[in-house]
Amino acid sequence: MQNKNLPPENKSSKLTRRDFIAAASTAFMVPTIVPSSVFGANAPSNRINIAQIGCGNQSRADLPGMLRLADAQVVAVCDVNKASGGYARKEHFLGRDPAQKKVNEYYAKKARSGKYQGCDAYSDFRDVLAREDIDAVMITLPDHWHALATVKSCEAGKDVYCQKPMSLTVHDGQQMVNR
């Protein structure tokens, strides 16, 4: 019995133009359907997209740690302050624009192209929470804003990392826990 995939013996064994194009298009298509994890990259579905809410003193310490997480990516930063000095130290120049720049520069160093502009900057945390692609938020706002941002984040279905103290009153703490 002859294999149906082989040409009949009485036909010429020359490769036809049609056969070549079919084989070549199949060969070129393979890399596009191989998951990125085969090439050592983390699949987008396995990555946690994080937004930083609050880009002042505390975020200066926390943001680098979040950037180094292999299974997470910081995709947004948010602060009412665009950029200014006057934080804990005179040389600190913080706010949403410096935080966005820091994130983009970090991921650009890791990118093959050396370029990255995937971090968006917001002045209103509610705009961040409206994004469906954000899985978690890191809240590093001043203490008196922790409760509101945490409650709204939970209501939006986001996982929350919040600095201590999480709340200033028992009532605020209960509101946070009940979400």
SEVEXLUM-470386 format. One line per 8 residues: number of its first residue (from 1); their letters; for each residue y, z, x of N, C-alpha, C. Coordinates in nm, 3 decimals. Example, Ala and Ser with C-alpha at 12.3 -4.5 7.8 and 13.67 -1.06 7.14 Angstrom:
<nodes>
1) AS) -0.569,0.780,1.319,-0.450,0.780,1.230,-0.330,0.780,1.320 ~ -0.225,0.708,1.285,-0.106,0.714,1.367,0.003,0.787,1.290
</nodes>
This chain:
<nodes>
1) MQNKNLPP) -0.118,0.000,0.084,0.000,0.000,0.000,0.124,0.000,0.089 ~ 0.218,-0.083,0.051,0.339,-0.098,0.131,0.447,-0.002,0.082 ~ 0.522,0.056,0.175,0.633,0.145,0.142,0.744,0.063,0.077 ~ 0.792,0.109,-0.038,0.895,0.035,-0.112,1.029,0.034,-0.039 ~ 1.050,0.128,0.051,1.176,0.134,0.123,1.184,0.036,0.240 ~ 1.068,-0.019,0.279,1.067,-0.116,0.388,1.069,-0.256,0.331 ~ 1.130,-0.349,0.403,1.130,-0.487,0.354,0.989,-0.546,0.359 ~ 0.959,-0.639,0.272,0.827,-0.703,0.277,0.807,-0.770,0.413
9) ENKSSKLT) 0.682,-0.777,0.454,0.652,-0.829,0.586,0.687,-0.976,0.600 ~ 0.684,-1.049,0.492,0.710,-1.191,0.503,0.859,-1.223,0.511 ~ 0.945,-1.126,0.487,1.090,-1.148,0.495,1.135,-1.124,0.638 ~ 1.247,-1.180,0.669,1.306,-1.160,0.801,1.345,-1.013,0.817 ~ 1.325,-0.957,0.935,1.359,-0.816,0.957,1.503,-0.799,1.004 ~ 1.583,-0.903,0.992,1.723,-0.894,1.031,1.797,-0.800,0.936 ~ 1.892,-0.730,0.991,1.977,-0.642,0.911,2.083,-0.727,0.843 ~ 2.086,-0.721,0.712,2.185,-0.800,0.639,2.318,-0.727,0.638
17) RRDFIAAA) 2.421,-0.801,0.611,2.555,-0.743,0.602,2.559,-0.636,0.493 ~ 2.498,-0.662,0.380,2.495,-0.567,0.269,2.424,-0.438,0.309 ~ 2.310,-0.449,0.379,2.236,-0.330,0.424,2.319,-0.249,0.524 ~ 2.389,-0.320,0.613,2.472,-0.251,0.711,2.584,-0.173,0.645 ~ 2.654,-0.235,0.551,2.764,-0.169,0.481,2.713,-0.048,0.404 ~ 2.598,-0.060,0.339,2.542,0.053,0.265,2.508,0.168,0.358 ~ 2.446,0.137,0.472,2.409,0.242,0.567,2.532,0.306,0.630 ~ 2.630,0.225,0.665,2.752,0.277,0.728,2.831,0.364,0.633
25) STAFMVPT) 2.842,0.323,0.507,2.919,0.404,0.412,2.850,0.537,0.386 ~ 2.718,0.538,0.387,2.645,0.663,0.371,2.670,0.754,0.492 ~ 2.668,0.697,0.611,2.691,0.775,0.732,2.831,0.834,0.736 ~ 2.930,0.759,0.691,3.067,0.809,0.691,3.091,0.912,0.582 ~ 3.011,0.909,0.477,3.030,1.000,0.366,2.974,1.139,0.396 ~ 2.875,1.149,0.480,2.809,1.276,0.507,2.906,1.385,0.550 ~ 2.997,1.363,0.647,3.086,1.472,0.686,3.177,1.522,0.574 ~ 3.204,1.441,0.475,3.293,1.486,0.368,3.223,1.575,0.268
33) IVPSSVFG) 3.091,1.573,0.265,3.021,1.657,0.168,2.950,1.775,0.232 ~ 2.961,1.789,0.363,2.904,1.904,0.431,3.002,2.020,0.417 ~ 2.955,2.137,0.375,3.047,2.250,0.359,3.110,2.291,0.491 ~ 3.231,2.343,0.483,3.304,2.381,0.603,3.232,2.491,0.680 ~ 3.149,2.570,0.612,3.078,2.677,0.680,2.980,2.624,0.784 ~ 2.933,2.499,0.767,2.844,2.438,0.865,2.916,2.422,0.998 ~ 3.044,2.397,0.994,3.123,2.379,1.115,3.184,2.510,1.164 ~ 3.141,2.621,1.110,3.189,2.751,1.155,3.310,2.804,1.082
41) ANAPSNRI) 3.363,2.730,0.987,3.480,2.775,0.911,3.435,2.858,0.791 ~ 3.522,2.944,0.747,3.494,3.025,0.629,3.527,2.943,0.505 ~ 3.432,2.932,0.413,3.455,2.855,0.291,3.568,2.919,0.211 ~ 3.655,2.839,0.149,3.766,2.895,0.071,3.720,2.991,-0.038 ~ 3.601,2.969,-0.093,3.553,3.058,-0.198,3.511,3.194,-0.144 ~ 3.492,3.205,-0.014,3.454,3.332,0.048,3.573,3.407,0.106 ~ 3.691,3.350,0.092,3.811,3.409,0.152,3.891,3.485,0.047 ~ 3.947,3.598,0.086,4.033,3.677,-0.001,4.177,3.640,0.030
49) NIAQIGCG) 4.248,3.590,-0.070,4.390,3.557,-0.054,4.474,3.680,-0.084 ~ 4.555,3.718,0.012,4.633,3.842,0.004,4.783,3.811,0.002 ~ 4.855,3.891,-0.075,5.002,3.886,-0.075,5.054,4.021,-0.027 ~ 5.153,4.017,0.058,5.220,4.138,0.108,5.342,4.161,0.020 ~ 5.347,4.275,-0.050,5.463,4.308,-0.133,5.538,4.421,-0.063 ~ 5.653,4.388,-0.009,5.731,4.482,0.071,5.719,4.443,0.217 ~ 5.828,4.404,0.279,5.826,4.354,0.417,5.919,4.433,0.508 ~ 5.915,4.565,0.495,6.001,4.651,0.575,5.923,4.722,0.684
57) NQSRADLP) 5.962,4.848,0.711,5.903,4.925,0.821,5.751,4.933,0.817 ~ 5.696,4.972,0.703,5.551,4.992,0.695,5.475,4.860,0.709 ~ 5.529,4.755,0.653,5.458,4.626,0.663,5.455,4.577,0.807 ~ 5.553,4.616,0.884,5.556,4.578,1.026,5.431,4.628,1.096 ~ 5.380,4.743,1.053,5.258,4.798,1.112,5.132,4.744,1.043 ~ 5.137,4.721,0.912,5.018,4.682,0.837,4.987,4.533,0.841 ~ 5.088,4.450,0.842,5.067,4.305,0.834,4.979,4.251,0.947 ~ 4.999,4.290,1.072,4.912,4.237,1.178,4.764,4.267,1.155
65) GMLRLADA) 4.734,4.383,1.099,4.595,4.416,1.069,4.536,4.325,0.963 ~ 4.614,4.295,0.861,4.566,4.204,0.755,4.547,4.063,0.810 ~ 4.634,4.021,0.899,4.623,3.887,0.956,4.493,3.870,1.036 ~ 4.447,3.977,1.098,4.327,3.969,1.182,4.197,3.972,1.103 ~ 4.202,3.998,0.973,4.079,4.001,0.893,4.020,3.861,0.882 ~ 3.894,3.846,0.922,3.830,3.714,0.923,3.810,3.657,0.783 ~ 3.784,3.743,0.686,3.753,3.696,0.551,3.873,3.698,0.458 ~ 3.992,3.710,0.513,4.113,3.717,0.431,4.221,3.629,0.490
73) QVVAVCDV) 4.314,3.591,0.405,4.428,3.513,0.451,4.552,3.557,0.373 ~ 4.658,3.585,0.445,4.785,3.621,0.383,4.851,3.490,0.340 ~ 4.871,3.475,0.209,4.925,3.350,0.155,5.065,3.367,0.098 ~ 5.112,3.492,0.087,5.246,3.515,0.032,5.301,3.648,0.082 ~ 5.432,3.652,0.097,5.504,3.775,0.128,5.617,3.788,0.027 ~ 5.656,3.913,0.000,5.759,3.936,-0.101,5.846,4.054,-0.061 ~ 5.976,4.034,-0.069,6.071,4.142,-0.046,6.205,4.098,-0.104 ~ 6.278,4.192,-0.160,6.411,4.159,-0.213,6.508,4.127,-0.099
81) NKASGGYA) 6.479,4.181,0.018,6.563,4.158,0.135,6.518,4.030,0.206 ~ 6.608,3.935,0.214,6.576,3.808,0.283,6.551,3.834,0.431 ~ 6.642,3.902,0.496,6.628,3.935,0.638,6.748,4.019,0.681 ~ 6.721,4.127,0.753,6.831,4.208,0.806,6.778,4.308,0.906 ~ 6.871,4.367,0.976,6.838,4.476,1.067,6.858,4.608,0.994 ~ 6.866,4.715,1.071,6.893,4.845,1.011,6.771,4.918,0.960 ~ 6.657,4.887,1.014,6.536,4.958,0.974,6.515,5.077,1.067 ~ 6.393,5.120,1.086,6.365,5.240,1.164,6.424,5.233,1.305
89) RKEHFLGR) 6.422,5.115,1.363,6.481,5.097,1.495,6.585,4.986,1.488 ~ 6.684,4.998,1.571,6.791,4.898,1.570,6.740,4.757,1.596 ~ 6.638,4.746,1.682,6.589,4.612,1.718,6.500,4.549,1.611 ~ 6.462,4.627,1.510,6.380,4.571,1.402,6.464,4.482,1.312 ~ 6.421,4.359,1.298,6.485,4.264,1.208,6.376,4.222,1.112 ~ 6.381,4.275,0.990,6.270,4.259,0.896,6.316,4.198,0.765 ~ 6.222,4.176,0.675,6.249,4.116,0.545,6.149,4.005,0.519 ~ 6.166,3.935,0.405,6.067,3.834,0.368,6.064,3.714,0.462
97) DPAQKKVN) 6.179,3.668,0.510,6.179,3.551,0.599,6.113,3.581,0.734 ~ 6.146,3.694,0.800,6.075,3.726,0.924,5.924,3.747,0.902 ~ 5.886,3.806,0.788,5.744,3.826,0.760,5.674,3.691,0.739 ~ 5.738,3.603,0.665,5.681,3.469,0.642,5.665,3.396,0.776 ~ 5.765,3.405,0.859,5.760,3.340,0.991,5.645,3.396,1.074 ~ 5.628,3.528,1.070,5.521,3.592,1.147,5.384,3.543,1.100 ~ 5.364,3.534,0.969,5.237,3.488,0.914,5.212,3.343,0.953 ~ 5.310,3.257,0.931,5.293,3.116,0.964,5.267,3.094,1.113
105) EYYAKKAR) 5.336,3.168,1.199,5.313,3.155,1.343,5.174,3.202,1.382 ~ 5.126,3.310,1.319,4.992,3.361,1.350,4.886,3.256,1.316 ~ 4.892,3.202,1.194,4.791,3.103,1.153,4.808,2.970,1.226 ~ 4.930,2.936,1.267,4.951,2.813,1.344,4.879,2.820,1.478 ~ 4.880,2.938,1.541,4.810,2.955,1.668,4.659,2.935,1.651 ~ 4.607,2.970,1.534,4.464,2.955,1.508,4.426,2.815,1.462 ~ 4.522,2.740,1.409,4.494,2.607,1.355,4.477,2.506,1.468 ~ 4.390,2.411,1.447,4.369,2.306,1.548,4.495,2.224,1.569
113) SGKYQGCD) 4.568,2.202,1.462,4.690,2.120,1.471,4.806,2.196,1.535 ~ 4.796,2.328,1.538,4.906,2.409,1.590,5.019,2.427,1.491 ~ 4.995,2.384,1.367,5.097,2.396,1.263,5.038,2.465,1.141 ~ 5.120,2.544,1.075,5.079,2.610,0.951,5.204,2.649,0.874 ~ 5.209,2.614,0.749,5.322,2.650,0.662,5.269,2.698,0.527 ~ 5.155,2.766,0.526,5.089,2.802,0.401,5.129,2.935,0.340 ~ 5.220,3.008,0.403,5.263,3.137,0.348,5.394,3.117,0.272 ~ 5.392,3.153,0.144,5.512,3.142,0.060,5.587,3.275,0.058
121) AYSDFRDV) 5.718,3.268,0.042,5.802,3.388,0.038,5.866,3.402,-0.099 ~ 5.865,3.525,-0.151,5.919,3.554,-0.284,6.014,3.673,-0.277 ~ 6.109,3.676,-0.371,6.199,3.791,-0.381,6.161,3.881,-0.498 ~ 6.076,3.835,-0.588,6.034,3.913,-0.706,5.882,3.922,-0.709 ~ 5.829,4.043,-0.703,5.685,4.060,-0.695,5.613,4.008,-0.819 ~ 5.682,3.998,-0.931,5.619,3.945,-1.053,5.583,3.798,-1.036 ~ 5.660,3.726,-0.958,5.626,3.586,-0.929,5.498,3.577,-0.845 ~ 5.480,3.671,-0.755,5.358,3.677,-0.674,5.238,3.704,-0.764
129) LAREDIDA) 5.253,3.800,-0.854,5.142,3.838,-0.942,5.104,3.727,-1.038 ~ 5.194,3.637,-1.066,5.165,3.525,-1.157,5.075,3.420,-1.092 ~ 5.063,3.423,-0.961,4.979,3.325,-0.892,4.832,3.358,-0.912 ~ 4.757,3.263,-0.964,4.615,3.285,-0.990,4.531,3.283,-0.863 ~ 4.580,3.222,-0.757,4.501,3.212,-0.634,4.508,3.338,-0.548 ~ 4.592,3.433,-0.584,4.602,3.557,-0.507,4.503,3.658,-0.562 ~ 4.415,3.707,-0.473,4.310,3.800,-0.512,4.352,3.946,-0.498 ~ 4.434,3.974,-0.398,4.469,4.113,-0.368,4.612,4.121,-0.318
137) VMITLPDH) 4.670,4.239,-0.335,4.805,4.264,-0.284,4.805,4.388,-0.197 ~ 4.889,4.385,-0.096,4.910,4.501,-0.011,5.051,4.549,-0.040 ~ 5.062,4.667,-0.098,5.192,4.720,-0.140,5.246,4.814,-0.033 ~ 5.354,4.771,0.030,5.420,4.852,0.132,5.568,4.864,0.100 ~ 5.593,4.894,-0.025,5.729,4.915,-0.075,5.772,5.059,-0.047 ~ 5.899,5.091,-0.066,5.939,5.232,-0.062,5.859,5.313,-0.165 ~ 5.836,5.439,-0.136,5.747,5.524,-0.217,5.776,5.520,-0.366 ~ 5.901,5.519,-0.406,5.933,5.526,-0.548,5.900,5.397,-0.623
145) WHALATVK) 5.862,5.290,-0.554,5.822,5.165,-0.619,5.671,5.146,-0.624 ~ 5.594,5.234,-0.560,5.449,5.217,-0.554,5.384,5.209,-0.692 ~ 5.420,5.301,-0.780,5.353,5.308,-0.911,5.374,5.180,-0.992 ~ 5.497,5.137,-1.006,5.524,5.018,-1.086,5.452,4.895,-1.030 ~ 5.463,4.873,-0.901,5.399,4.755,-0.840,5.247,4.763,-0.853 ~ 5.189,4.882,-0.838,5.044,4.897,-0.851,4.999,4.871,-0.994 ~ 5.066,4.930,-1.092,5.030,4.911,-1.233,5.039,4.763,-1.269 ~ 5.148,4.698,-1.234,5.166,4.555,-1.266,5.062,4.469,-1.194
153) SCEAGKDV) 5.028,4.505,-1.072,4.927,4.430,-0.998,4.790,4.443,-1.064 ~ 4.756,4.564,-1.105,4.628,4.585,-1.174,4.624,4.511,-1.307 ~ 4.734,4.513,-1.380,4.741,4.440,-1.507,4.725,4.290,-1.485 ~ 4.767,4.241,-1.370,4.753,4.099,-1.338,4.615,4.066,-1.283 ~ 4.529,4.168,-1.272,4.392,4.144,-1.225,4.377,4.139,-1.074 ~ 4.474,4.192,-1.001,4.469,4.190,-0.855,4.408,4.319,-0.803 ~ 4.337,4.309,-0.691,4.295,4.428,-0.619,4.416,4.477,-0.541 ~ 4.423,4.609,-0.520,4.544,4.668,-0.463,4.512,4.757,-0.344
161) YCQKPMSL) 4.587,4.738,-0.238,4.593,4.832,-0.127,4.734,4.886,-0.129 ~ 4.749,5.017,-0.142,4.881,5.077,-0.153,4.896,5.188,-0.050 ~ 5.012,5.195,0.010,5.041,5.301,0.105,5.053,5.435,0.032 ~ 5.034,5.543,0.104,5.054,5.675,0.047,5.201,5.713,0.056 ~ 5.252,5.797,-0.024,5.189,5.848,-0.145,5.182,5.737,-0.250 ~ 5.070,5.730,-0.317,5.057,5.625,-0.418,5.156,5.645,-0.531 ~ 5.180,5.768,-0.566,5.279,5.794,-0.672,5.354,5.922,-0.639 ~ 5.468,5.938,-0.705,5.548,6.058,-0.683,5.529,6.161,-0.793
169) TVHDGQQM) 5.469,6.120,-0.905,5.446,6.213,-1.016,5.302,6.200,-1.064 ~ 5.255,6.305,-1.130,5.120,6.302,-1.188,5.112,6.193,-1.294 ~ 5.215,6.180,-1.376,5.216,6.078,-1.481,5.201,5.938,-1.422 ~ 5.277,5.907,-1.317,5.265,5.776,-1.253,5.125,5.756,-1.197 ~ 5.071,5.859,-1.136,4.935,5.850,-1.082,4.832,5.822,-1.190 ~ 4.847,5.888,-1.305,4.755,5.863,-1.417,4.768,5.719,-1.467 ~ 4.890,5.669,-1.474,4.911,5.530,-1.517,4.842,5.433,-1.421 ~ 4.849,5.463,-1.295,4.787,5.376,-1.195,4.635,5.378,-1.207
177) VNR) 4.579,5.495,-1.226,4.433,5.509,-1.236,4.380,5.446,-1.364 ~ 4.455,5.455,-1.471,4.408,5.403,-1.600,4.416,5.251,-1.609 ~ 4.467,5.186,-1.513,4.474,5.039,-1.516,4.351,4.988,-1.454
</nodes>
